[in-house]
Amino acid sequence: MKPRFTKRFDADYAAFPKAIQKKFDKQLQFLLNNLQHPSLRAKKYHETEDIWQARMDRHYRFYFTIKDDTYTILAIKRHTD
């Protein structure tokens, strides 16, 4: 699998501190190797638009779609409990 990043994601990523960027980078590697990796807790977020959500940590999530061999990374957001 390969990643593709949207402009929205690029802006989100740039706005977060380096520590959050580093967490995303680590989780992205897990995603590229195994969608089922336990730390991702990946799940369908929006069924009709086929958007997935994965965990970076307790407070942050990233959102993506899957088409063919590409994960399109849409955004990073702070997760509200």
C-alpha positions in Angstrom: 0.0 0.0 0.0 1.1 3.6 -0.5 0.0 6.9 1.0 -1.4 9.9 -0.7 -1.9 13.2 1.2 -4.6 15.8 0.7 -3.9 19.6 1.0 -6.1 19.6 4.1 -3.9 16.9 5.7 -0.8 18.8 4.7 -2.1 21.9 6.5 -3.2 19.9 9.6 0.2 18.1 9.8 2.1 21.4 9.5 0.0 23.0 12.3 0.7 20.3 14.8 3.9 20.2 17.0 6.7 17.9 16.1 5.7 15.4 18.8 2.3 14.9 17.2 3.9 14.7 13.7 6.2 12.0 14.9 3.3 10.0 16.4 1.5 10.3 13.0 4.6 9.2 11.1 4.9 6.1 13.3 1.2 5.2 13.0 1.4 5.7 9.2 4.1 3.0 9.0 1.8 0.6 10.9 -1.1 1.5 8.6 1.0 0.9 5.5 2.1 -2.5 6.8 -1.1 -3.7 8.5 -4.5 -2.0 8.6 -5.3 -4.4 11.5 -2.4 -3.3 13.7 -3.7 -3.1 17.3 -2.4 0.4 18.1 -4.3 1.9 15.1 -7.7 0.7 16.2 -8.8 1.4 12.7 -12.5 1.4 12.0 -15.0 2.8 9.5 -15.9 6.3 10.5 -18.4 7.3 7.8 -19.9 4.3 6.1 -21.5 6.1 3.1 -18.4 8.1 2.2 -16.1 5.1 3.0 -14.0 7.2 5.4 -11.9 5.4 8.0 -10.5 6.6 11.3 -7.3 5.4 13.1 -5.8 6.3 16.4 -2.5 8.2 16.9 -2.9 8.2 20.6 -5.7 8.8 23.2 -6.2 12.4 22.0 -5.6 12.4 18.2 -7.1 10.6 15.2 -6.4 10.6 11.5 -8.9 10.0 8.7 -8.4 8.2 5.4 -10.0 6.4 2.5 -8.8 3.2 0.8 -8.9 2.8 -2.9 -7.0 0.0 -4.7 -3.5 0.1 -3.3 -3.6 3.7 -1.9 -4.5 5.2 1.4 -5.6 8.8 0.9 -4.9 10.6 4.2 -7.6 13.2 4.7 -7.0 15.0 8.0 -5.7 14.8 11.6 -8.0 16.0 14.3 -7.9 16.2 18.1 -10.3 13.6 19.5 -12.8 14.7 22.0 -13.7 12.2 24.7 
